[in-house]
């Protein structure tokens, strides 16, 4: 488990380094034109990346068991922050996602992900035998999934809310919930989510343009068009590091949600597949660590973290390739950002601690066997 935990840390560290290079390349033209300093956004991201690495290390040494007893309190606080976001935050581009407390500015929705998964893992670990009972086990878990997701969708942030529901249902399925309960509830959730998506202008436009693109063969929107052009121009080996054309303001906010297009343009098909392979390799390592956790809570917390980063990585790549509607989701550990990167880092720290805790337990058992031999 120690080797797997170290592999996860080194893999994530590599992704962060790749992110630094891509953010520097993708943001240079925008930074120069907006802030008269081509390294402005890179310098900001560099500090956030350094902080993220520190967060991983710190959380790696915090016993993950302590989250179990505090999960409900943590999730309640996060839900309160989501409500406050809808009430007091300033609307930017038609959405209310950032909460400004004066000394810090962050997105509560990012905290909601790990807080919800943590509480689901704690609930199931305590009442595993009740999970197959719809009223006493499944509904209480469903309550927290729905209240958290609906508050996120109301920002509006439909894509994050939908993915939160999807991953939560995966966790409940792996925990032993009845398939009939999951399918029935997921069907109802899909209808409600679809209605909410069509209710908000920006999500409705994204869905309609995506459907139209399937019928006409045209690009979903200008941003996706430029992303695909970037990916296509990269060819097999790429145009070379720092030689992206799309970063020259052709692709809006190339350093954020569409940074995968810059990766494909500069490093080509090989570089893109290589980065996706790192994600998949880390996912496999994370699943093995989770499976071998010493308790049910550790298993479910670990698998939820595993599902979280691999799902967001694959969806981000699919959006940049025009396979899925535009969602506004970052590429984990690579895209420019603060809140998302910090929460992901904390989550990975928890996962590493799960592995290290199991490793200590195995060493302790070996010592006992040797002592009695």
C-alpha positions as CSV (number, residue, x, y, z in Angstrom):
1,X,0.0,0.0,0.0
2,X,2.9,2.4,0.7
3,X,4.1,2.0,-2.9
4,X,0.7,2.6,-4.3
5,X,0.2,5.7,-2.1
6,X,3.6,7.0,-3.2
7,X,2.6,6.3,-6.9
8,X,-0.6,8.3,-6.4
9,X,1.3,11.2,-4.9
10,X,3.9,11.2,-7.7
11,X,1.3,10.9,-10.4
12,X,-0.7,13.8,-9.1
13,X,2.5,15.8,-8.7
14,X,3.2,15.1,-12.3
15,X,-0.2,16.3,-13.4
16,X,0.2,19.5,-11.4
17,X,3.6,20.1,-13.2
18,X,1.9,19.5,-16.5
19,X,-0.8,21.9,-15.5
20,X,1.8,24.6,-14.7
21,X,3.4,24.3,-18.1
22,X,0.0,24.3,-19.9
23,X,-1.3,27.3,-17.8
24,X,1.9,29.2,-18.6
25,X,1.5,28.6,-22.3
26,X,-2.3,28.9,-22.5
27,X,-2.5,32.1,-20.4
28,X,0.5,34.1,-21.7
29,X,-1.2,36.0,-24.5
30,X,-4.3,36.8,-22.4
31,X,-2.2,37.9,-19.4
32,X,-0.1,40.1,-21.6
33,X,-3.1,41.8,-23.1
34,X,-5.2,42.0,-19.9
35,X,-2.5,42.6,-17.2
36,X,0.5,43.7,-19.3
37,X,2.4,40.8,-17.8
38,X,2.5,37.5,-19.7
39,X,3.2,35.6,-16.5
40,X,0.4,37.2,-14.4
41,X,-2.0,34.2,-14.4
42,X,0.8,31.7,-14.3
43,X,2.3,33.3,-11.2
44,X,-1.1,33.1,-9.5
45,X,-1.5,29.5,-10.5
46,X,2.0,28.7,-9.4
47,X,1.2,29.7,-5.8
48,X,-2.1,27.8,-5.9
49,X,-0.3,24.7,-7.2
50,X,2.4,25.0,-4.4
51,X,-0.4,25.3,-1.9
52,X,-2.2,22.2,-3.3
53,X,1.0,20.1,-2.9
54,X,1.2,21.2,0.7
55,X,-2.5,20.3,1.2
56,X,-1.9,16.8,-0.2
57,X,1.0,16.3,2.2
58,X,-0.9,17.6,5.3
59,X,-4.0,15.6,4.6
60,X,-1.9,12.5,4.0
61,X,-1.0,12.6,7.7
62,X,-4.5,13.3,9.1
63,X,-6.2,10.0,10.1
64,X,-9.1,9.6,7.7
65,X,-11.2,8.0,10.4
66,X,-11.8,11.4,12.1
67,X,-14.0,12.5,9.1
68,X,-16.5,9.8,9.8
69,X,-17.8,11.3,13.1
70,X,-17.7,14.8,11.7
71,X,-19.2,14.2,8.2
72,X,-22.7,15.3,9.0
73,X,-21.5,18.5,10.6
74,X,-19.2,19.2,7.6
75,X,-21.9,18.6,5.1
76,X,-24.4,20.7,7.0
77,X,-22.0,23.6,7.0
78,X,-21.4,23.2,3.3
79,X,-25.1,23.1,2.6
80,X,-25.5,26.3,4.6
81,X,-22.7,27.9,2.5
82,X,-24.6,26.8,-0.7
83,X,-27.7,28.5,0.6
84,X,-25.8,31.7,1.4
85,X,-24.3,31.6,-2.1
86,X,-27.7,31.9,-3.6
87,X,-28.8,34.6,-1.2
88,X,-25.8,37.0,-0.9
89,X,-23.4,36.3,-3.7
90,X,-23.1,38.6,-6.7
91,X,-24.3,37.3,-10.0
92,X,-21.5,37.0,-12.6
93,X,-22.4,36.1,-16.2
94,X,-25.9,35.0,-15.1
95,X,-24.7,32.6,-12.3
96,X,-24.1,32.7,-8.6
97,X,-21.3,30.4,-7.7
98,X,-18.7,32.4,-5.8
99,X,-19.1,33.2,-2.1
100,X,-17.0,36.3,-1.0
101,X,-16.5,36.3,2.8
102,X,-14.1,39.3,2.6
103,X,-11.0,37.4,3.5
104,X,-11.6,34.6,1.1
105,X,-13.4,34.1,-2.2
106,X,-14.4,30.5,-3.1
107,X,-16.9,28.1,-4.7
108,X,-18.9,26.2,-2.1
109,X,-20.0,23.7,-4.8
110,X,-16.4,22.4,-4.9
111,X,-16.5,21.7,-1.1
112,X,-19.9,20.0,-1.5
113,X,-18.5,17.2,-3.6
114,X,-16.1,15.7,-1.0
115,X,-18.4,16.7,1.9
116,X,-21.4,14.7,0.3
117,X,-19.3,11.7,-0.6
118,X,-17.7,11.7,2.9
119,X,-21.1,11.7,4.6
120,X,-22.6,9.0,2.3
121,X,-19.6,6.8,3.1
122,X,-20.2,7.4,6.9
123,X,-23.9,6.7,6.6
124,X,-23.5,3.5,4.7
125,X,-20.7,2.3,7.0
126,X,-22.9,2.8,10.1
127,X,-26.1,1.4,8.6
128,X,-24.9,-0.9,5.8
129,X,-27.6,-3.5,6.6
130,X,-30.3,-0.8,6.3
131,X,-29.3,0.5,2.8
132,X,-31.5,-2.1,1.0
133,X,-34.5,-0.8,3.0
134,X,-36.0,2.0,0.9
135,X,-37.5,4.0,3.8
136,X,-35.0,3.5,6.6
137,X,-31.7,3.3,4.6
138,X,-32.0,4.5,1.0
139,X,-34.2,7.6,1.6
140,X,-32.0,9.2,4.3
141,X,-28.9,8.9,1.9
142,X,-31.0,10.2,-1.0
143,X,-32.1,13.2,1.0
144,X,-28.5,14.5,1.3
145,X,-27.8,13.8,-2.3
146,X,-30.8,15.7,-3.6
147,X,-30.6,18.7,-1.3
148,X,-26.9,19.2,-2.1
149,X,-27.4,18.7,-5.9
150,X,-30.5,20.9,-6.1
151,X,-28.7,23.8,-4.4
152,X,-25.8,23.5,-6.8
153,X,-28.2,23.3,-9.8
154,X,-30.0,26.4,-8.6
155,X,-26.8,28.6,-8.9
156,X,-27.3,27.5,-11.8
157,X,-24.6,24.8,-12.2
158,X,-26.5,22.0,-13.8
159,X,-23.5,19.9,-15.0
160,X,-21.9,19.8,-11.5
161,X,-25.2,18.9,-10.0
162,X,-25.9,16.1,-12.5
163,X,-22.4,14.6,-12.0
164,X,-22.8,14.8,-8.2
165,X,-26.0,12.7,-8.5
166,X,-24.3,10.2,-10.9
167,X,-21.3,9.6,-8.7
168,X,-23.4,9.4,-5.5
169,X,-25.6,6.7,-7.1
170,X,-22.4,4.8,-8.2
171,X,-21.3,4.9,-4.5
172,X,-24.7,3.7,-3.3
173,X,-24.7,0.9,-5.9
174,X,-21.2,-0.2,-4.8
175,X,-22.3,0.0,-1.2
176,X,-25.1,-2.5,-1.8
177,X,-28.3,-0.4,-2.5
178,X,-31.0,-2.2,-4.5
179,X,-30.7,-1.7,-8.2
180,X,-34.5,-1.2,-8.5
181,X,-34.3,1.7,-6.0
182,X,-31.4,3.3,-7.9
183,X,-32.9,2.9,-11.3
184,X,-36.3,4.3,-10.3
185,X,-34.8,7.2,-8.4
186,X,-32.3,8.0,-11.1
187,X,-35.1,8.0,-13.7
188,X,-37.1,10.6,-11.7
189,X,-33.9,12.6,-11.1
190,X,-33.1,12.6,-14.8
191,X,-36.6,14.0,-15.6
192,X,-36.3,16.7,-12.9
193,X,-32.7,17.6,-13.8
194,X,-33.7,17.8,-17.5
195,X,-36.5,20.2,-16.6
196,X,-34.2,22.4,-14.6
197,X,-31.6,22.4,-17.4
198,X,-34.2,23.6,-19.8
199,X,-35.4,26.2,-17.3
200,X,-32.2,28.1,-17.2
201,X,-31.2,30.0,-20.3
202,X,-27.5,29.2,-20.5
203,X,-27.9,25.4,-19.9
204,X,-30.9,25.3,-22.3
205,X,-28.8,26.9,-25.0
206,X,-26.0,24.5,-24.5
207,X,-28.3,21.5,-24.8
208,X,-30.1,22.8,-27.9
209,X,-26.9,23.7,-29.7
210,X,-25.5,20.3,-28.9
211,X,-28.6,18.5,-30.3
212,X,-28.5,20.8,-33.3
213,X,-24.9,19.9,-33.9
214,X,-25.7,16.2,-34.0
215,X,-28.4,16.9,-36.6
216,X,-26.5,19.3,-38.8
217,X,-22.9,18.2,-38.3
218,X,-21.9,21.7,-37.3
219,X,-19.8,22.7,-34.3
220,X,-21.6,23.1,-31.0
221,X,-20.3,26.6,-30.5
222,X,-17.3,28.8,-31.3
223,X,-15.4,27.7,-28.2
224,X,-15.7,24.0,-29.1
225,X,-14.9,24.8,-32.7
226,X,-11.6,26.4,-31.8
227,X,-10.9,23.6,-29.4
228,X,-11.4,21.0,-32.1
229,X,-9.2,23.0,-34.5
230,X,-6.5,23.1,-31.8
231,X,-6.7,19.3,-31.2
232,X,-6.7,18.6,-35.0
233,X,-3.8,20.9,-35.7
234,X,-1.7,19.1,-33.1
235,X,-1.6,15.9,-35.2
236,X,0.3,13.0,-33.8
237,X,3.2,14.8,-32.1
238,X,1.9,18.3,-31.7
239,X,3.1,21.7,-32.9
240,X,5.6,22.0,-30.0
241,X,5.7,23.3,-26.5
242,X,4.7,27.0,-26.4
243,X,3.7,27.1,-30.0
244,X,-0.1,26.9,-29.7
245,X,-2.1,29.2,-31.9
246,X,-5.3,28.8,-30.0
247,X,-3.8,30.5,-27.0
248,X,-3.6,33.8,-29.0
249,X,-7.2,34.6,-27.9
250,X,-8.8,32.3,-30.5
251,X,-9.9,30.0,-27.8
252,X,-11.6,31.9,-24.9
253,X,-10.1,31.1,-21.5
254,X,-7.9,28.5,-22.9
255,X,-6.1,28.1,-19.5
256,X,-9.3,27.0,-17.8
257,X,-12.0,24.5,-18.9
258,X,-10.6,24.0,-22.4
259,X,-7.0,23.5,-21.5
260,X,-7.1,20.0,-22.9
261,X,-7.3,21.6,-26.4
262,X,-3.9,23.3,-25.7
263,X,-2.5,20.1,-24.5
264,X,-3.6,18.3,-27.7
265,X,-2.3,21.2,-30.0
266,X,1.1,21.4,-28.4
267,X,1.8,17.7,-27.6
268,X,-0.4,16.0,-30.2
269,X,-2.4,12.8,-30.0
270,X,0.5,11.1,-28.1
271,X,0.6,13.8,-25.4
272,X,-3.2,13.8,-25.0
273,X,-3.4,10.0,-24.7
274,X,-0.4,10.1,-22.3
275,X,-2.1,12.5,-19.9
276,X,-5.4,10.5,-20.0
277,X,-3.3,7.3,-19.4
278,X,-1.9,9.0,-16.2
279,X,-5.5,9.6,-15.0
280,X,-6.5,6.0,-15.7
281,X,-3.4,4.6,-14.1
282,X,-4.0,6.8,-11.0
283,X,-7.7,5.6,-10.9
284,X,-6.6,2.0,-11.0
285,X,-4.1,2.6,-8.1
286,X,-6.8,4.5,-6.2
287,X,-9.3,1.7,-6.6
288,X,-6.8,-0.9,-5.3
289,X,-6.1,1.3,-2.3
290,X,-9.8,1.7,-1.6
291,X,-10.5,-2.0,-2.0
292,X,-7.9,-2.8,0.6
293,X,-8.9,-0.2,3.1
294,X,-9.2,-1.5,6.7
295,X,-12.9,-0.5,7.0
296,X,-16.1,0.1,5.0
297,X,-15.8,3.9,5.5
298,X,-12.3,3.9,4.1
299,X,-13.4,1.8,1.1
300,X,-16.3,4.0,0.2
301,X,-14.5,7.3,0.8
302,X,-11.6,6.1,-1.3
303,X,-13.7,4.9,-4.2
304,X,-15.7,8.1,-4.2
305,X,-12.5,10.1,-4.5
306,X,-11.4,7.8,-7.3
307,X,-14.7,8.2,-9.2
308,X,-14.6,12.0,-8.7
309,X,-11.3,12.8,-10.4
310,X,-11.6,10.2,-13.2
311,X,-15.1,11.3,-14.1
312,X,-14.2,15.0,-14.3
313,X,-11.1,14.2,-16.3
314,X,-12.9,12.1,-18.9
315,X,-15.9,14.6,-19.2
316,X,-13.5,17.5,-19.6
317,X,-11.7,15.7,-22.5
318,X,-15.0,14.7,-24.0
319,X,-16.3,18.3,-23.9
320,X,-13.1,19.7,-25.5
321,X,-13.5,17.1,-28.2
322,X,-17.1,18.0,-28.9
323,X,-18.4,14.7,-27.8
324,X,-20.5,16.2,-24.9
325,X,-22.2,19.6,-24.4
326,X,-20.1,22.4,-22.9
327,X,-20.2,22.0,-19.1
328,X,-17.6,24.4,-17.6
329,X,-15.8,21.6,-15.7
330,X,-12.0,21.9,-15.1
331,X,-9.5,19.3,-16.0
332,X,-8.4,18.0,-12.5
333,X,-5.0,19.2,-11.3
334,X,-4.3,20.8,-14.6
335,X,-6.8,23.7,-15.3
336,X,-6.2,27.1,-13.8
337,X,-8.1,27.5,-10.6
338,X,-8.0,27.6,-6.8
339,X,-11.0,26.1,-5.1
340,X,-11.2,23.0,-7.3
341,X,-7.5,22.4,-7.1
342,X,-7.4,22.7,-3.3
343,X,-10.4,20.4,-2.7
344,X,-9.0,17.8,-5.1
345,X,-5.6,18.0,-3.3
346,X,-7.3,17.5,0.1
347,X,-9.2,14.5,-1.4
348,X,-6.0,12.9,-2.7
349,X,-4.4,13.5,0.7
350,X,-7.3,11.5,2.3
351,X,-6.9,8.7,-0.3
352,X,-3.2,8.5,0.4
353,X,-3.8,8.3,4.2
354,X,-6.2,5.4,3.6
355,X,-3.4,3.6,1.9
356,X,-0.8,4.5,4.5
357,X,-3.1,3.5,7.3
358,X,-3.7,0.0,5.7
359,X,0.1,-0.3,5.2
360,X,0.7,0.3,8.9
361,X,-1.9,-2.2,9.8
362,X,-0.3,-4.8,7.6
363,X,3.2,-4.1,9.1
364,X,1.7,-4.4,12.6
365,X,0.1,-7.8,11.8
366,X,3.4,-9.0,10.3
367,X,5.3,-8.0,13.4
368,X,2.8,-9.9,15.6
369,X,3.2,-13.0,13.5
370,X,7.0,-12.8,13.6
371,X,6.8,-12.3,17.4
372,X,4.7,-15.4,17.9
373,X,6.7,-17.5,15.5
